[in-house]
Structures are given as C-alpha cells and as structure tokens.
Amino acid sequence: MTYEVRFLLPAEKEFYRLSKDLQRRLKALRPYLEANPYRSYPFLPVKEVGQVPGVWRFPLGPYRVFFKVDGRTVWIGKFWLRPPAYDKTHIRELRRMFHRLPGTA
C-alpha cells in the first residue's frame, strides 16, 4: 500500500521559497514517504514530535519538515529552521495547523 504526499497551503508556499537544491532533495525523498512515512532510513530520520502526538518530522538541510498522516495521505504542514522549531509558539501552531486537515469532517 502506498501513501499520497500532499502539502497544506502554507507549506506549499514555503516549499517554493526553499532553494532549488532543497526542493530537489525533498522530491527525491518523496518515494520513501509514499512507501512508509513512519520508517526511518539513514538518509531520512523520521521522528514523532513528542509535544504534538500524531505529528512527525524529518530534517531537510537546516529545516525540519513537519507532517501528519491522515488515512493514506501524508500532509506536509510546515518547514521550520531547526533551533526555533521546537519553542512553545511553534508547538501551538503545529497543534492548530493539523487539528483539522482538508477532506476531514
């Protein structure tokens, strides 16, 4: 079974602001997320965000990519630079962002 990788609107806008190199790197990782978004590889360490259950992250250069899996859809929600990515304000925003995903009631 495979997953579909989609972007929430804010993340899609952020994706196009990333450097071309980071965009290529994320596109290269996409097949691995489609195969199993919970699995870590040496080049793709996936971890759950402890403060926000159900939200996962992986590094992409200096950024952390935050995503949530809903059924068979991987929703990429945010790209944050690493040091401030885990402060209280960002954690609250992650909770709000993934509270209601598109296509859910």
PDB file as gemmi writes it, atoms N, CA and C in Angstrom:
CRYST1    1.000    1.000    1.000  90.00  90.00  90.00 P 1                      
ATOM      1  N   MET A   1       0.844  -1.184   0.000  1.00  0.00           N  
ATOM      2  CA  MET A   1       0.000   0.000   0.000  1.00  0.00           C  
ATOM      3  C   MET A   1       0.887   1.245   0.000  1.00  0.00           C  
ATOM      4  N   THR A   2       0.448   2.236  -0.720  1.00  0.00           N  
ATOM      5  CA  THR A   2       1.223   3.470  -0.785  1.00  0.00           C  
ATOM      6  C   THR A   2       0.418   4.639  -0.232  1.00  0.00           C  
ATOM      7  N   TYR A   3       1.128   5.670   0.112  1.00  0.00           N  
ATOM      8  CA  TYR A   3       0.553   6.896   0.639  1.00  0.00           C  
ATOM      9  C   TYR A   3       0.649   7.978  -0.418  1.00  0.00           C  
ATOM     10  N   GLU A   4      -0.218   8.952  -0.309  1.00  0.00           N  
ATOM     11  CA  GLU A   4      -0.169  10.121  -1.184  1.00  0.00           C  
ATOM     12  C   GLU A   4       0.415  11.277  -0.374  1.00  0.00           C  
ATOM     13  N   VAL A   5       1.417  11.943  -0.899  1.00  0.00           N  
ATOM     14  CA  VAL A   5       2.042  13.076  -0.216  1.00  0.00           C  
ATOM     15  C   VAL A   5       1.427  14.355  -0.759  1.00  0.00           C  
ATOM     16  N   ARG A   6       0.877  15.164   0.155  1.00  0.00           N  
ATOM     17  CA  ARG A   6       0.263  16.433  -0.229  1.00  0.00           C  
ATOM     18  C   ARG A   6       0.740  17.522   0.726  1.00  0.00           C  
ATOM     19  N   PHE A   7       0.606  18.762   0.278  1.00  0.00           N  
ATOM     20  CA  PHE A   7       1.001  19.913   1.082  1.00  0.00           C  
ATOM     21  C   PHE A   7      -0.237  20.654   1.568  1.00  0.00           C  
ATOM     22  N   LEU A   8      -0.207  21.107   2.819  1.00  0.00           N  
ATOM     23  CA  LEU A   8      -1.164  22.114   3.246  1.00  0.00           C  
ATOM     24  C   LEU A   8      -0.737  23.410   2.552  1.00  0.00           C  
ATOM     25  N   LEU A   9      -1.667  24.303   2.317  1.00  0.00           N  
ATOM     26  CA  LEU A   9      -1.378  25.512   1.537  1.00  0.00           C  
ATOM     27  C   LEU A   9      -0.181  26.308   2.056  1.00  0.00           C  
ATOM     28  N   PRO A  10      -0.059  26.570   3.373  1.00  0.00           N  
ATOM     29  CA  PRO A  10       1.115  27.338   3.820  1.00  0.00           C  
ATOM     30  C   PRO A  10       2.430  26.625   3.492  1.00  0.00           C  
ATOM     31  N   ALA A  11       2.449  25.311   3.615  1.00  0.00           N  
ATOM     32  CA  ALA A  11       3.679  24.557   3.331  1.00  0.00           C  
ATOM     33  C   ALA A  11       3.997  24.563   1.845  1.00  0.00           C  
ATOM     34  N   GLU A  12       2.977  24.538   1.007  1.00  0.00           N  
ATOM     35  CA  GLU A  12       3.219  24.586  -0.435  1.00  0.00           C  
ATOM     36  C   GLU A  12       3.882  25.905  -0.818  1.00  0.00           C  
ATOM     37  N   LYS A  13       3.419  26.990  -0.226  1.00  0.00           N  
ATOM     38  CA  LYS A  13       4.031  28.299  -0.488  1.00  0.00           C  
ATOM     39  C   LYS A  13       5.479  28.327   0.011  1.00  0.00           C  
ATOM     40  N   GLU A  14       5.704  27.760   1.197  1.00  0.00           N  
ATOM     41  CA  GLU A  14       7.051  27.713   1.758  1.00  0.00           C  
ATOM     42  C   GLU A  14       7.980  26.854   0.901  1.00  0.00           C  
ATOM     43  N   PHE A  15       7.451  25.763   0.372  1.00  0.00           N  
ATOM     44  CA  PHE A  15       8.258  24.866  -0.456  1.00  0.00           C  
ATOM     45  C   PHE A  15       8.869  25.622  -1.636  1.00  0.00           C  
ATOM     46  N   TYR A  16       8.086  26.458  -2.289  1.00  0.00           N  
ATOM     47  CA  TYR A  16       8.588  27.183  -3.446  1.00  0.00           C  
ATOM     48  C   TYR A  16       9.541  28.319  -3.067  1.00  0.00           C  
ATOM     49  N   ARG A  17       9.594  28.665  -1.796  1.00  0.00           N  
ATOM     50  CA  ARG A  17      10.562  29.662  -1.331  1.00  0.00           C  
ATOM     51  C   ARG A  17      11.906  29.024  -0.953  1.00  0.00           C  
ATOM     52  N   LEU A  18      11.920  27.691  -0.818  1.00  0.00           N  
ATOM     53  CA  LEU A  18      13.164  26.997  -0.495  1.00  0.00           C  
ATOM     54  C   LEU A  18      14.110  27.067  -1.694  1.00  0.00           C  
ATOM     55  N   SER A  19      15.381  26.833  -1.424  1.00  0.00           N  
ATOM     56  CA  SER A  19      16.353  26.804  -2.527  1.00  0.00           C  
ATOM     57  C   SER A  19      16.034  25.633  -3.455  1.00  0.00           C  
ATOM     58  N   LYS A  20      16.472  25.734  -4.683  1.00  0.00           N  
ATOM     59  CA  LYS A  20      16.231  24.665  -5.670  1.00  0.00           C  
ATOM     60  C   LYS A  20      16.848  23.354  -5.195  1.00  0.00           C  
ATOM     61  N   ASP A  21      17.986  23.438  -4.519  1.00  0.00           N  
ATOM     62  CA  ASP A  21      18.633  22.229  -4.006  1.00  0.00           C  
ATOM     63  C   ASP A  21      17.739  21.523  -2.980  1.00  0.00           C  
ATOM     64  N   LEU A  22      17.180  22.285  -2.045  1.00  0.00           N  
ATOM     65  CA  LEU A  22      16.301  21.673  -1.030  1.00  0.00           C  
ATOM     66  C   LEU A  22      15.019  21.145  -1.664  1.00  0.00           C  
ATOM     67  N   GLN A  23      14.505  21.832  -2.668  1.00  0.00           N  
ATOM     68  CA  GLN A  23      13.321  21.334  -3.370  1.00  0.00           C  
ATOM     69  C   GLN A  23      13.623  19.985  -4.031  1.00  0.00           C  
ATOM     70  N   ARG A  24      14.787  19.887  -4.672  1.00  0.00           N  
ATOM     71  CA  ARG A  24      15.180  18.618  -5.308  1.00  0.00           C  
ATOM     72  C   ARG A  24      15.340  17.514  -4.274  1.00  0.00           C  
ATOM     73  N   ARG A  25      15.939  17.864  -3.130  1.00  0.00           N  
ATOM     74  CA  ARG A  25      16.141  16.858  -2.076  1.00  0.00           C  
ATOM     75  C   ARG A  25      14.810  16.336  -1.551  1.00  0.00           C  
ATOM     76  N   LEU A  26      13.841  17.227  -1.364  1.00  0.00           N  
ATOM     77  CA  LEU A  26      12.535  16.778  -0.890  1.00  0.00           C  
ATOM     78  C   LEU A  26      11.842  15.922  -1.948  1.00  0.00           C  
ATOM     79  N   LYS A  27      11.952  16.302  -3.193  1.00  0.00           N  
ATOM     80  CA  LYS A  27      11.362  15.491  -4.266  1.00  0.00           C  
ATOM     81  C   LYS A  27      11.996  14.109  -4.318  1.00  0.00           C  
ATOM     82  N   ALA A  28      13.291  14.015  -4.023  1.00  0.00           N  
ATOM     83  CA  ALA A  28      13.972  12.720  -4.008  1.00  0.00           C  
ATOM     84  C   ALA A  28      13.514  11.857  -2.828  1.00  0.00           C  
ATOM     85  N   LEU A  29      13.092  12.485  -1.737  1.00  0.00           N  
ATOM     86  CA  LEU A  29      12.623  11.745  -0.558  1.00  0.00           C  
ATOM     87  C   LEU A  29      11.164  11.317  -0.685  1.00  0.00           C  
ATOM     88  N   ARG A  30      10.449  11.913  -1.581  1.00  0.00           N  
ATOM     89  CA  ARG A  30       9.011  11.651  -1.726  1.00  0.00           C  
ATOM     90  C   ARG A  30       8.666  10.160  -1.879  1.00  0.00           C  
ATOM     91  N   PRO A  31       9.376   9.390  -2.719  1.00  0.00           N  
ATOM     92  CA  PRO A  31       9.023   7.969  -2.835  1.00  0.00           C  
ATOM     93  C   PRO A  31       9.123   7.205  -1.512  1.00  0.00           C  
ATOM     94  N   TYR A  32      10.039   7.615  -0.656  1.00  0.00           N  
ATOM     95  CA  TYR A  32      10.186   6.950   0.639  1.00  0.00           C  
ATOM     96  C   TYR A  32       9.020   7.300   1.559  1.00  0.00           C  
ATOM     97  N   LEU A  33       8.570   8.547   1.506  1.00  0.00           N  
ATOM     98  CA  LEU A  33       7.394   8.936   2.294  1.00  0.00           C  
ATOM     99  C   LEU A  33       6.144   8.248   1.759  1.00  0.00           C  
ATOM    100  N   GLU A  34       6.059   8.078   0.446  1.00  0.00           N  
ATOM    101  CA  GLU A  34       4.902   7.408  -0.143  1.00  0.00           C  
ATOM    102  C   GLU A  34       4.877   5.922   0.216  1.00  0.00           C  
ATOM    103  N   ALA A  35       6.042   5.317   0.365  1.00  0.00           N  
ATOM    104  CA  ALA A  35       6.114   3.898   0.701  1.00  0.00           C  
ATOM    105  C   ALA A  35       5.752   3.659   2.164  1.00  0.00           C  
ATOM    106  N   ASN A  36       6.344   4.425   3.076  1.00  0.00           N  
ATOM    107  CA  ASN A  36       6.065   4.286   4.501  1.00  0.00           C  
ATOM    108  C   ASN A  36       6.560   5.539   5.224  1.00  0.00           C  
ATOM    109  N   PRO A  37       5.677   6.460   5.545  1.00  0.00           N  
ATOM    110  CA  PRO A  37       6.118   7.721   6.158  1.00  0.00           C  
ATOM    111  C   PRO A  37       6.636   7.573   7.591  1.00  0.00           C  
ATOM    112  N   TYR A  38       6.390   6.435   8.220  1.00  0.00           N  
ATOM    113  CA  TYR A  38       6.837   6.235   9.604  1.00  0.00           C  
ATOM    114  C   TYR A  38       8.231   5.618   9.683  1.00  0.00           C  
ATOM    115  N   ARG A  39       8.749   5.144   8.573  1.00  0.00           N  
ATOM    116  CA  ARG A  39      10.018   4.433   8.577  1.00  0.00           C  
ATOM    117  C   ARG A  39      11.190   5.396   8.425  1.00  0.00           C  
ATOM    118  N   SER A  40      12.220   5.168   9.231  1.00  0.00           N  
ATOM    119  CA  SER A  40      13.443   5.958   9.131  1.00  0.00           C  
ATOM    120  C   SER A  40      14.453   5.221   8.263  1.00  0.00           C  
ATOM    121  N   TYR A  41      15.238   5.987   7.557  1.00  0.00           N  
ATOM    122  CA  TYR A  41      16.352   5.482   6.770  1.00  0.00           C  
ATOM    123  C   TYR A  41      17.583   6.258   7.215  1.00  0.00           C  
ATOM    124  N   PRO A  42      18.790   5.782   6.892  1.00  0.00           N  
ATOM    125  CA  PRO A  42      19.984   6.557   7.279  1.00  0.00           C  
ATOM    126  C   PRO A  42      19.961   7.984   6.720  1.00  0.00           C  
ATOM    127  N   PHE A  43      19.357   8.177   5.569  1.00  0.00           N  
ATOM    128  CA  PHE A  43      19.294   9.498   4.942  1.00  0.00           C  
ATOM    129  C   PHE A  43      17.968  10.213   5.215  1.00  0.00           C  
ATOM    130  N   LEU A  44      17.058   9.555   5.947  1.00  0.00           N  
ATOM    131  CA  LEU A  44      15.750  10.140   6.248  1.00  0.00           C  
ATOM    132  C   LEU A  44      15.318   9.716   7.657  1.00  0.00           C  
ATOM    133  N   PRO A  45      15.873  10.362   8.690  1.00  0.00           N  
ATOM    134  CA  PRO A  45      15.486  10.000  10.052  1.00  0.00           C  
ATOM    135  C   PRO A  45      14.137  10.633  10.428  1.00  0.00           C  
ATOM    136  N   VAL A  46      13.103   9.825  10.475  1.00  0.00           N  
ATOM    137  CA  VAL A  46      11.755  10.293  10.796  1.00  0.00           C  
ATOM    138  C   VAL A  46      11.515  10.071  12.289  1.00  0.00           C  
ATOM    139  N   LYS A  47      11.006  11.105  12.967  1.00  0.00           N  
ATOM    140  CA  LYS A  47      10.722  11.011  14.400  1.00  0.00           C  
ATOM    141  C   LYS A  47       9.388  11.670  14.693  1.00  0.00           C  
ATOM    142  N   GLU A  48       8.704  11.147  15.708  1.00  0.00           N  
ATOM    143  CA  GLU A  48       7.455  11.765  16.134  1.00  0.00           C  
ATOM    144  C   GLU A  48       7.775  12.979  17.003  1.00  0.00           C  
ATOM    145  N   VAL A  49       6.971  14.020  16.860  1.00  0.00           N  
ATOM    146  CA  VAL A  49       7.130  15.220  17.690  1.00  0.00           C  
ATOM    147  C   VAL A  49       6.461  14.898  19.022  1.00  0.00           C  
ATOM    148  N   GLY A  50       7.245  14.824  20.074  1.00  0.00           N  
ATOM    149  CA  GLY A  50       6.737  14.399  21.369  1.00  0.00           C  
ATOM    150  C   GLY A  50       5.624  15.276  21.929  1.00  0.00           C  
ATOM    151  N   GLN A  51       5.705  16.583  21.703  1.00  0.00           N  
ATOM    152  CA  GLN A  51       4.730  17.510  22.275  1.00  0.00           C  
ATOM    153  C   GLN A  51       3.417  17.532  21.501  1.00  0.00           C  
ATOM    154  N   VAL A  52       3.408  16.984  20.291  1.00  0.00           N  
ATOM    155  CA  VAL A  52       2.207  17.002  19.450  1.00  0.00           C  
ATOM    156  C   VAL A  52       1.991  15.586  18.908  1.00  0.00           C  
ATOM    157  N   PRO A  53       1.215  14.769  19.612  1.00  0.00           N  
ATOM    158  CA  PRO A  53       1.013  13.389  19.171  1.00  0.00           C  
ATOM    159  C   PRO A  53       0.438  13.318  17.756  1.00  0.00           C  
ATOM    160  N   GLY A  54       0.971  12.392  16.968  1.00  0.00           N  
ATOM    161  CA  GLY A  54       0.496  12.205  15.611  1.00  0.00           C  
ATOM    162  C   GLY A  54       1.193  13.066  14.575  1.00  0.00           C  
ATOM    163  N   VAL A  55       2.046  13.980  15.019  1.00  0.00           N  
ATOM    164  CA  VAL A  55       2.799  14.828  14.095  1.00  0.00           C  
ATOM    165  C   VAL A  55       4.240  14.314  14.070  1.00  0.00           C  
ATOM    166  N   TRP A  56       4.782  14.196  12.876  1.00  0.00           N  
ATOM    167  CA  TRP A  56       6.109  13.647  12.661  1.00  0.00           C  
ATOM    168  C   TRP A  56       6.997  14.695  12.008  1.00  0.00           C  
ATOM    169  N   ARG A  57       8.305  14.442  12.041  1.00  0.00           N  
ATOM    170  CA  ARG A  57       9.248  15.399  11.459  1.00  0.00           C  
ATOM    171  C   ARG A  57      10.443  14.655  10.874  1.00  0.00           C  
ATOM    172  N   PHE A  58      11.116  15.337   9.946  1.00  0.00           N  
ATOM    173  CA  PHE A  58      12.396  14.864   9.443  1.00  0.00           C  
ATOM    174  C   PHE A  58      13.214  16.071   9.009  1.00  0.00           C  
ATOM    175  N   PRO A  59      14.554  15.937   9.030  1.00  0.00           N  
ATOM    176  CA  PRO A  59      15.394  17.068   8.638  1.00  0.00           C  
ATOM    177  C   PRO A  59      15.502  17.196   7.132  1.00  0.00           C  
ATOM    178  N   LEU A  60      15.606  18.431   6.697  1.00  0.00           N  
ATOM    179  CA  LEU A  60      15.859  18.755   5.293  1.00  0.00           C  
ATOM    180  C   LEU A  60      16.815  19.934   5.301  1.00  0.00           C  
ATOM    181  N   GLY A  61      18.108  19.650   5.250  1.00  0.00           N  
ATOM    182  CA  GLY A  61      19.110  20.706   5.375  1.00  0.00           C  
ATOM    183  C   GLY A  61      18.964  21.374   6.730  1.00  0.00           C  
ATOM    184  N   PRO A  62      18.916  22.706   6.775  1.00  0.00           N  
ATOM    185  CA  PRO A  62      18.782  23.401   8.061  1.00  0.00           C  
ATOM    186  C   PRO A  62      17.334  23.426   8.573  1.00  0.00           C  
ATOM    187  N   TYR A  63      16.405  22.868   7.823  1.00  0.00           N  
ATOM    188  CA  TYR A  63      14.982  22.896   8.167  1.00  0.00           C  
ATOM    189  C   TYR A  63      14.531  21.585   8.782  1.00  0.00           C  
ATOM    190  N   ARG A  64      13.407  21.663   9.471  1.00  0.00           N  
ATOM    191  CA  ARG A  64      12.675  20.473   9.898  1.00  0.00           C  
ATOM    192  C   ARG A  64      11.350  20.524   9.166  1.00  0.00           C  
ATOM    193  N   VAL A  65      10.963  19.392   8.599  1.00  0.00           N  
ATOM    194  CA  VAL A  65       9.710  19.279   7.867  1.00  0.00           C  
ATOM    195  C   VAL A  65       8.737  18.550   8.778  1.00  0.00           C  
ATOM    196  N   PHE A  66       7.583  19.173   9.040  1.00  0.00           N  
ATOM    197  CA  PHE A  66       6.581  18.587   9.927  1.00  0.00           C  
ATOM    198  C   PHE A  66       5.415  18.078   9.093  1.00  0.00           C  
ATOM    199  N   PHE A  67       4.960  16.866   9.424  1.00  0.00           N  
ATOM    200  CA  PHE A  67       3.863  16.272   8.664  1.00  0.00           C  
ATOM    201  C   PHE A  67       2.988  15.422   9.567  1.00  0.00           C  
ATOM    202  N   LYS A  68       1.793  15.132   9.063  1.00  0.00           N  
ATOM    203  CA  LYS A  68       0.855  14.265   9.765  1.00  0.00           C  
ATOM    204  C   LYS A  68       0.252  13.312   8.747  1.00  0.00           C  
ATOM    205  N   VAL A  69       0.019  12.090   9.167  1.00  0.00           N  
ATOM    206  CA  VAL A  69      -0.578  11.091   8.288  1.00  0.00           C  
ATOM    207  C   VAL A  69      -2.047  10.970   8.649  1.00  0.00           C  
ATOM    208  N   ASP A  70      -2.905  11.118   7.643  1.00  0.00           N  
ATOM    209  CA  ASP A  70      -4.351  11.005   7.818  1.00  0.00           C  
ATOM    210  C   ASP A  70      -4.843   9.962   6.821  1.00  0.00           C  
ATOM    211  N   GLY A  71      -5.133   8.768   7.307  1.00  0.00           N  
ATOM    212  CA  GLY A  71      -5.527   7.688   6.407  1.00  0.00           C  
ATOM    213  C   GLY A  71      -4.349   7.308   5.540  1.00  0.00           C  
ATOM    214  N   ARG A  72      -4.479   7.484   4.246  1.00  0.00           N  
ATOM    215  CA  ARG A  72      -3.409   7.186   3.293  1.00  0.00           C  
ATOM    216  C   ARG A  72      -2.800   8.457   2.712  1.00  0.00           C  
ATOM    217  N   THR A  73      -2.982   9.584   3.386  1.00  0.00           N  
ATOM    218  CA  THR A  73      -2.433  10.858   2.917  1.00  0.00           C  
ATOM    219  C   THR A  73      -1.423  11.391   3.922  1.00  0.00           C  
ATOM    220  N   VAL A  74      -0.247  11.745   3.434  1.00  0.00           N  
ATOM    221  CA  VAL A  74       0.782  12.390   4.241  1.00  0.00           C  
ATOM    222  C   VAL A  74       0.654  13.882   3.971  1.00  0.00           C  
ATOM    223  N   TRP A  75       0.253  14.645   4.993  1.00  0.00           N  
ATOM    224  CA  TRP A  75       0.082  16.092   4.858  1.00  0.00           C  
ATOM    225  C   TRP A  75       1.327  16.794   5.378  1.00  0.00           C  
ATOM    226  N   ILE A  76       2.088  17.403   4.486  1.00  0.00           N  
ATOM    227  CA  ILE A  76       3.241  18.207   4.899  1.00  0.00           C  
ATOM    228  C   ILE A  76       2.708  19.578   5.270  1.00  0.00           C  
ATOM    229  N   GLY A  77       3.006  19.989   6.500  1.00  0.00           N  
ATOM    230  CA  GLY A  77       2.385  21.200   7.015  1.00  0.00           C  
ATOM    231  C   GLY A  77       3.297  22.382   7.217  1.00  0.00           C  
ATOM    232  N   LYS A  78       4.592  22.139   7.460  1.00  0.00           N  
ATOM    233  CA  LYS A  78       5.437  23.271   7.816  1.00  0.00           C  
ATOM    234  C   LYS A  78       6.901  22.946   7.602  1.00  0.00           C  
ATOM    235  N   PHE A  79       7.673  23.968   7.212  1.00  0.00           N  
ATOM    236  CA  PHE A  79       9.127  23.913   7.139  1.00  0.00           C  
ATOM    237  C   PHE A  79       9.634  24.960   8.125  1.00  0.00           C  
ATOM    238  N   TRP A  80      10.396  24.531   9.127  1.00  0.00           N  
ATOM    239  CA  TRP A  80      10.946  25.481  10.088  1.00  0.00           C  
ATOM    240  C   TRP A  80      12.434  25.283  10.227  1.00  0.00           C  
ATOM    241  N   LEU A  81      13.146  26.379  10.405  1.00  0.00           N  
ATOM    242  CA  LEU A  81      14.559  26.280  10.739  1.00  0.00           C  
ATOM    243  C   LEU A  81      14.677  25.592  12.085  1.00  0.00           C  
ATOM    244  N   ARG A  82      15.706  24.813  12.273  1.00  0.00           N  
ATOM    245  CA  ARG A  82      15.773  23.938  13.419  1.00  0.00           C  
ATOM    246  C   ARG A  82      15.743  24.610  14.788  1.00  0.00           C  
ATOM    247  N   PRO A  83      16.632  25.511  15.125  1.00  0.00           N  
ATOM    248  CA  PRO A  83      16.623  25.937  16.533  1.00  0.00           C  
ATOM    249  C   PRO A  83      15.273  26.430  17.055  1.00  0.00           C  
ATOM    250  N   PRO A  84      14.567  27.317  16.349  1.00  0.00           N  
ATOM    251  CA  PRO A  84      13.304  27.762  16.921  1.00  0.00           C  
ATOM    252  C   PRO A  84      12.130  26.830  16.625  1.00  0.00           C  
ATOM    253  N   ALA A  85      12.352  25.731  15.949  1.00  0.00           N  
ATOM    254  CA  ALA A  85      11.242  24.872  15.529  1.00  0.00           C  
ATOM    255  C   ALA A  85      10.513  24.214  16.693  1.00  0.00           C  
ATOM    256  N   TYR A  86      11.125  24.200  17.863  1.00  0.00           N  
ATOM    257  CA  TYR A  86      10.515  23.477  18.968  1.00  0.00           C  
ATOM    258  C   TYR A  86      10.119  24.373  20.134  1.00  0.00           C  
ATOM    259  N   ASP A  87      10.046  25.692  19.900  1.00  0.00           N  
ATOM    260  CA  ASP A  87       9.621  26.548  21.006  1.00  0.00           C  
ATOM    261  C   ASP A  87       8.105  26.460  21.177  1.00  0.00           C  
ATOM    262  N   LYS A  88       7.593  27.010  22.270  1.00  0.00           N  
ATOM    263  CA  LYS A  88       6.170  26.865  22.607  1.00  0.00           C  
ATOM    264  C   LYS A  88       5.246  27.439  21.544  1.00  0.00           C  
ATOM    265  N   THR A  89       5.624  28.556  20.948  1.00  0.00           N  
ATOM    266  CA  THR A  89       4.785  29.178  19.920  1.00  0.00           C  
ATOM    267  C   THR A  89       4.648  28.261  18.711  1.00  0.00           C  
ATOM    268  N   HIS A  90       5.744  27.666  18.281  1.00  0.00           N  
ATOM    269  CA  HIS A  90       5.704  26.773  17.132  1.00  0.00           C  
ATOM    270  C   HIS A  90       4.911  25.501  17.437  1.00  0.00           C  
ATOM    271  N   ILE A  91       5.036  24.983  18.631  1.00  0.00           N  
ATOM    272  CA  ILE A  91       4.288  23.781  19.013  1.00  0.00           C  
ATOM    273  C   ILE A  91       2.793  24.075  18.986  1.00  0.00           C  
ATOM    274  N   ARG A  92       2.388  25.241  19.510  1.00  0.00           N  
ATOM    275  CA  ARG A  92       0.968  25.613  19.467  1.00  0.00           C  
ATOM    276  C   ARG A  92       0.484  25.734  18.023  1.00  0.00           C  
ATOM    277  N   GLU A  93       1.310  26.325  17.166  1.00  0.00           N  
ATOM    278  CA  GLU A  93       0.925  26.461  15.761  1.00  0.00           C  
ATOM    279  C   GLU A  93       0.790  25.094  15.089  1.00  0.00           C  
ATOM    280  N   LEU A  94       1.667  24.150  15.414  1.00  0.00           N  
ATOM    281  CA  LEU A  94       1.547  22.798  14.858  1.00  0.00           C  
ATOM    282  C   LEU A  94       0.234  22.154  15.269  1.00  0.00           C  
ATOM    283  N   ARG A  95      -0.142  22.314  16.536  1.00  0.00           N  
ATOM    284  CA  ARG A  95      -1.410  21.736  17.012  1.00  0.00           C  
ATOM    285  C   ARG A  95      -2.588  22.308  16.242  1.00  0.00           C  
ATOM    286  N   ARG A  96      -2.599  23.630  16.059  1.00  0.00           N  
ATOM    287  CA  ARG A  96      -3.693  24.273  15.319  1.00  0.00           C  
ATOM    288  C   ARG A  96      -3.700  23.854  13.852  1.00  0.00           C  
ATOM    289  N   MET A  97      -2.526  23.797  13.254  1.00  0.00           N  
ATOM    290  CA  MET A  97      -2.397  23.515  11.836  1.00  0.00           C  
ATOM    291  C   MET A  97      -2.946  22.132  11.470  1.00  0.00           C  
ATOM    292  N   PHE A  98      -2.628  21.160  12.296  1.00  0.00           N  
ATOM    293  CA  PHE A  98      -3.024  19.795  11.986  1.00  0.00           C  
ATOM    294  C   PHE A  98      -4.330  19.387  12.673  1.00  0.00           C  
ATOM    295  N   HIS A  99      -4.955  20.316  13.383  1.00  0.00           N  
ATOM    296  CA  HIS A  99      -6.202  19.991  14.089  1.00  0.00           C  
ATOM    297  C   HIS A  99      -7.277  19.528  13.117  1.00  0.00           C  
ATOM    298  N   ARG A 100      -7.428  20.243  12.028  1.00  0.00           N  
ATOM    299  CA  ARG A 100      -8.434  19.868  11.028  1.00  0.00           C  
ATOM    300  C   ARG A 100      -7.775  19.874   9.657  1.00  0.00           C  
ATOM    301  N   LEU A 101      -7.625  18.704   9.103  1.00  0.00           N  
ATOM    302  CA  LEU A 101      -6.990  18.569   7.800  1.00  0.00           C  
ATOM    303  C   LEU A 101      -8.025  18.678   6.687  1.00  0.00           C  
ATOM    304  N   PRO A 102      -7.611  19.120   5.504  1.00  0.00           N  
ATOM    305  CA  PRO A 102      -8.563  19.173   4.378  1.00  0.00           C  
ATOM    306  C   PRO A 102      -9.144  17.784   4.094  1.00  0.00           C  
ATOM    307  N   GLY A 103     -10.400  17.754   3.781  1.00  0.00           N  
ATOM    308  CA  GLY A 103     -11.050  16.483   3.444  1.00  0.00           C  
ATOM    309  C   GLY A 103     -11.561  15.713   4.638  1.00  0.00           C  
ATOM    310  N   THR A 104     -11.374  16.252   5.864  1.00  0.00           N  
ATOM    311  CA  THR A 104     -11.902  15.576   7.054  1.00  0.00           C  
ATOM    312  C   THR A 104     -13.082  16.375   7.592  1.00  0.00           C  
ATOM    313  N   ALA A 105     -13.967  15.702   8.246  1.00  0.00           N  
ATOM    314  CA  ALA A 105     -15.157  16.369   8.785  1.00  0.00           C  
ATOM    315  C   ALA A 105     -14.885  17.028  10.094  1.00  0.00           C  
TER     316      ALA A 105                                                      
END                                                                             
